[in-house]
Amino acid sequence: MGGKKKSARVIDAFINMIDGNYSRAIEIYRNILEKHPRNVVSARNLSLLLVLDGKYEEALEIINSYLGFMRSEKIRDPVIYKDLMLLKILIYLKMNKDGELINLIKRYLGEEIYICPLDLEEALNFDISLKRVVSELDDEEWLKIQRWLNRTKKDDLIVPIPKFVKLQLIEKLWEFYFRNEDPYFRGELLALIAILITSLGRVKRGLELAERALSLDPDSPYINMLYGKIKYLLGDPSTAFHHFKLAYKILEGNKDRYIPLLNMGIILAHVGLYSDALKYVNKAIKINLSSKNAWYIRARILLESERWKDAEKAFRALVQIDQKNPKAWIGLGKAYLVLGQLTKAVEAFLTAKRLIEEDNEELDYLITLARKLH
């Protein structure tokens, strides 16, 4: 009975929230958290409302408490974690916590900021099977699949945070830049601004800022990695590889040394040198066994190099340790698709679809393809 009452209160608070009755919603959420401090919906929504109401310290206390609970109980929920960390970034933005904000960005977005997107061709070679299925598709279905095969990059592949947060971060980082006279810190700030601006589509401007950052601190491994990433995005893998290699040398003995190794592996895979790419990625994994991104990159390279059975095994292992990662399920589904395990392919794609909140054309087309081939 108590559970039903709690659910009713959560719904009541949410209705007040969407109706704009923030004070009432805050009151209800506070009451729920007093009795049920681990209720994630209440913790997240109350934190958001408190940020909107300017009560940053209270919001931060709730967020830190719940993040601590997730760590202690080893709860792995990337959606909740992302929401709470984005709220924390917004709080630091509003409170002008310069150092804390920079450290939080680097800690939360470390891999996402510094690792190159896997921009390999995602259209698999289905040979005769693809020809057969095309003949069974009507014109509208085939046009949709063509649009998917030719789709452009998404900016969230470069820095995976909402556009409005990027814009606020850029504005705040510029403020930090002009308030600070330390050339090394200014270089780091410029490099972060550069990658954020690049992710908004202003690649040339991002490159200009990255070059300025590099001139301020040419021995910074992190600036070299961001500069290398932008050069990679601009289609200059040779220069990018040089700067990742330099960053790797500078990071001797540093735990972040695996990141430039991953980037060098991605570049080699991009130009078709899959065996060499895997050597770099495997070396990175030995340095940081806990990096799920590294394991995903390895599985993707196996997939792109058409080592279908190895890719299937790699993705199957990955979804065991990262069950809420839709990209891992999509990769597993693609491997099953090529291996002719069509029922398993559809199941993997549907699992990914349940994990993605918004509409995803790629998944819809892959599911259509798998069902047509069945």
N, C-alpha and C positions, 0 to 999 in steps of 0.2 A: 504493500500500500504506500509505503514511504517513497518507493521509486517512482510511482505514478504521480505523487504530489510534486516530487522534484522535477519530473518531466514537464508537468503543467506549469511550474514556476519558470522553468527555462523558456518555455514557449511564450509565456506571458511577458517575460523580459525582452525576448526577441521582438515580439509585436510592438512593444513600447519603443524599442530601439528603431525599428524601421518607420514607425509613425513620428519619430522625432521627439518623443518624450524621454529625452536622455536622462534627466534627473531620476525619473521613476525607474527606468531600466537599470541605472547604476545602483539604486537602492536594492532592487530585487537581486541583481547579480551578487552584490556584497553579501546579502543574507544567505544566498545559496552557497557561496564560497566559505562562509563561516562554518557551515555544517558539512560541506562537501568540498574541501580545499583542492581536491584533485579533479574536479569537474572541468574538463578541458574547454568546453564551449563557453562556460561562464568566465573562465580565466582569460581566454582570448578576447571575448567580446567586451568584458569589463575593462581590460587593458586598452582596447581601442577607444572606448567611450571616455576613459580618463585622459587619454592623449588629446582627444577632441576638446575636452573640458579644461585642458591646461594643467591637469594634476599629474605631472610627469614622474615625480618621485614615487607616488603610490603605484602608478602603472609599472614602473621599472621594478619595484619590489615584487609585484605579482608575477611579472615575466621571469625574473631571476629565480623566484621560488619554484615556478613550474618547470623551468629548464633544469634546475637542480634535481627535481623529482624525476624527470625523464632520464637524467644521467644515472641517478642512483638505482633506478629500476630497470635500466638498460632498455628504455622504450625507444624504438626507432620508428618515428612517424615523420617523414620528410615534409609533409604538407604543414602539419602543426609547427614543426621546428622552423620552417621557412617563414610562416606567418609571424611567429613570436620574434624571430631575429629581425625581420623587416620593421616591426613595431619598435624594437630596440634601437635600430638605426635612426628611425624618425625621432625618437625621444632624444637621442644624443644630438641630432640636428637641431632640435628645438632648444636644448639646454646649452648649446655652444660648447660641448665637451670635445674639444679638438683632438687631443691625444687618444681618448677613449674611442672616438668615432673611427679614427684611422686604424687603430688596432682591431676594432670590431670588423671593419670592412675586410681587412687582410685575413682575419681568422675565419670569418663566416664565408667570405667569397674567395678565399685564397686560391683554391684550385680553379674555380670558375673564371677568375680574373686572369690567371697566368697561363692556363692550359689552352692551346689552340682548339677551336671547334673541329670535330671530325667532319671535314667537308668532302669526304669521299663520295663517289657516285653511289646512290642508294638503290638504283634500279638493278635488280639481279638479272643474270642471264638464264632465262627459263627455256631457251632453245625451242624445241618442237612444241613443248607444252604451252608456251606463251602463244605461239602461232595458232594452236588449236583453240585456246580460250578466246583470243581476239575475234575469231570467226563467230563465236557464240554471243558476243557482246553487241548490244544495240548501239546506235551512234552516240546517244547521250552518255551511256556508260563509258564508252571508249574515249570520248572527249574529256571526261572527268579524270580518267587514268592518265591521259596525256598531260593534263594540267598538273597532276601530282608529279609526274616524272620530270617536268620542266620547272617546278616551283623554285622561287628564289629563297635565299637565306633569310632566316629570322634573326632579328637583332638580339633576341634573348639567348641565342647560341653563343654570343660574344660575352655578354654580362647578363645573367638571368635574374634581373629584378625589374619591376614595373617602370615604365617610362617616367611617371611623375616623381618616383623616388630618385631616378637618375638625374633628373633636372634639378631637384633640390640638392642632391649631393654635389653636383657640379658647381652650383652657386655657392654652397658652403665651403667647398674645397678652395675656390678662388679667394674667398674671404680669408681662409687660413693662410693661403699663399702670400697675400699682400700684408698680412700681419706678422709674418715670420721672415727673418733675415738669414737664417741658416741655409746655405746653398744646398746642402745634402737633403735637408727636409723639404726644401722647395722643389728639388728635383723629383723626390718621391711623390709629392703632391701633383706636380705637372704630369707625371707618368700616369697617375690614377685618373686625372681629368682627361688625359689623352685617350685612354681605353674606353672611358664612359662616353666621350664624344664620338669616338669611332663606332661604338655600339648603336648610336643614334643615326648612323649613316653618313656622318661627316668625316670620312676616312682621311682625306688629305689634311684637314685641320688637325685631326688626331695625330697624324704623322709629324706635322710641324711641331706640335707640343712635345711629342715623344723625343724628337731630335734635340729640342731645347733642354729637356730633362736629362738626356744623355750627356749633353755638354756640361751640365752642372755636376754630374756625378757619373763619369764613364765606368767606374769600377763597381757600381751597384748591380748585383745580380738581378734584382727585381726590376729595375729600369731596363736592363738589357733584355729581360724576358718579355716585358710589355712592348718594347720596341720591336723585338723579334716577332711577336704575335701580330702586330700591325703590319709589318712587312709581309708576313705570311698571308694575311687577309688581302693585301694588295697584289698578290701573285708573284712575290719575290722569295721563293723558298731558300735560295742559296744564301742570301743575306740573313734571313731569319735563322737558318741553321747555324751560321757563324756566331750569332749573338746568343743562341741557346747553348752552344758549345762553350762560349766564353763564360756564361752564367754558371754552367756546370763546374768549370774549373775554379771560379771564384768561391763557389759554395762548398769547397772541400771540407768535409767533416760536419756539414750542416744537414739537418733532417729534411730540408726542402730540396735537396739535391736531385731527388727523383723527378721533380717537375720539368726541368729542362730535358731530362732523358726522355720523358713522355713526349714532349714537343718534337724532339728530334725523330722519335719513332713515328709520330703522326706525319711529319714531313716526308720521311722515306716511304711510308705507305702511300701517301698522296701521289708520289711519282712512280709508284708501282714496285718499289723495292721491298716487298713484304717480308722476306726472310730477314733482311737487315733490320727492318722496322721492329720485328718481334724481338730481336736481340736487345735493342734499346729498351723496349717496354718491359721485357722480362727482368732486365737489370734494375729498372725503376721499381718493379714490384718487390724485388729482393730488399730494396732499401726501405720501402714502405708497404708492408703486406696488408695494411688496413685500408689502403686507398681503393675505394669501390670504383672510382673513376678509372684508375689504372687497370683494374680487372675488366671493366667495360671496354676500354680501348683495346685491350688484348683480344677480347672476344670479337669486337667489330673488325679488327684487322684480319682475323681468321676467316670471318664471313666474307670480307671484301676480296680476300685472296682465293676464294672458292674452295677452302678447306672445310666443306660443309659439315662433315661429321665432327671434326675438332671444334668447329664453331658451335654446333649443337651442344656438345659436352660443356664448353666454356660458358655458354649462356645458361644452361641448366644449373651449373654450379653457382652462377652469379645470382639467379633468382632465389636460390636457397638462402643466401646471406643478405640479399637486398630485395625482398619480396614486394616492396611498394614502389619499385623503380619501373615505370612503364616502358622506358627505352630498352631495358633488359628483356622484358616480355616480348616486345616487338622484334628484337633481334632473334630471340628463341623461335618466335613464330616464323620468321623468314627462313631460318635454318630448316625447320620442319617442312616448310612449304617446298623448298628445293629438294629435300630428301623424299618427298612424296607422302609424308605423314600429315595428311590434310586435316584430319579431325583434330589432331594435336595442335596444328597451326592455327585453326579457327579458335580453339580454346585459349591459346596463348594471346592471340590478338584481342579476344573478348576480355581477358583479364586486364590487358593494357588499357582497353577502352574504359573499364570500370575505374581505373586508377587516375585517368585524365579527366579533370573537371570540365574543360571546355570541349567543343566539337573538334574532331580531328579527322580531316579528310583522308590523310594517309591511311589511318586504320580502317576507315570505311572502304577504301579501295582495295586494301589488302584482304579484308574479309570477303569482299565481293569476288576477288580473284581466287581465293582459296576455295570458296563455295562453287565457283564455276568449274574449277579443275577437279572437284570431288567426283 
